[in-house]
């Protein structure tokens, strides 16, 4: 569905119907090498949970790689009728940030392959940056066009309300390692051109220790409806995050919808600190995953898990709200949403009747 302007693109909200969700499986030639035994079962449980609600596309290096973890998928309860595989080598597994961003243009899904440079040049990213082209060559996207966009942009750095408003952080989009030659006005023009954004809301505050993304919005604040934002709250004045997250909260309180009304805000509880090898991990409940009919919430073996589940159930009435232990994944700096890339309806080469049945 378009916004009424046939030639304007629209970035759908994540709660709109999906064709499926992509995962990229970890392997020994990556940062997961020393923790595969602990991490692969988490990926299997994540894939199985997704498959209860919609198709899951798993990107693996080669057939032998698939064979190495297929037993874990069966043990986790994967629905084989909703399981797809594609082959591509990878540096890492954060599909949210190098997967294609899908817009609707003239009523059709249009996949945008932005440049991924390892979060501002922090990590090798050449193989990850090539994955979308590899999937397109294998016919994964069916007849949906794929456009190469020479702009550094990660999926986790933008939040859409589905009605032409984007929520972003200045710390990420203006990071010197991404598009250093671009100023605010040029970045906003690019977001309008490629994503159809007509309102861009910049957050000036918000940070999690252990986060390598320079403040991805999907770790901090998420649209739950065009009038609702859930955000990561901190209620501990002694925590080093308190001042930044309080400043972010104050800014959210003064943001307005296109109608001029303030947003309905849902604070997500603050989990107790998690550490690994002496390093604080970026635990956040804002990194939840939306599925067709469900919400997957990162769990941290914390009493706050149940509170987060309750508040997100309030934000998404009528959806199942499920907890999935994300602690092993957090050790590499991300969580459940970071691992996934959703594809809106029509964007994958699967029969349309299957999509309708799974919506």
Buried (B, 14 or more C-beta within 10 A) or exposed (E): EBBEEEEBBBBBBBBBBBBBBBBBBBBEEBBBEEBBEEBBBBBBBBBBBBBBBBBBBBBBBEEEBBEBBBEBBEEBEBBEEBBBBBBBBBBBBBBBBBBBBBBBBEEEBBBBBBBBBBBBEEBEBEBBBBBBBBBBEEEBBBEBEBEEBEBBBBBBBBBBBBBBBBBBBBBBBBBEEBBEEBEEEEBBEBBBEBBBBBBBBBBEBBBBBBBBBBBBBBBBBBBBBBBBBBBBBBEEEEBEBBEBBBBBBEBBEEBEBEEEEEBEBBBBBBBEBBEBEEEBBBBBBBBBBBBBBBBBBBBBEBEBBEBBBEBBBEBBEEBBBBBBBBBBBBBBBBBBBBBBBBBBBBBBBBEEEBBEEBB
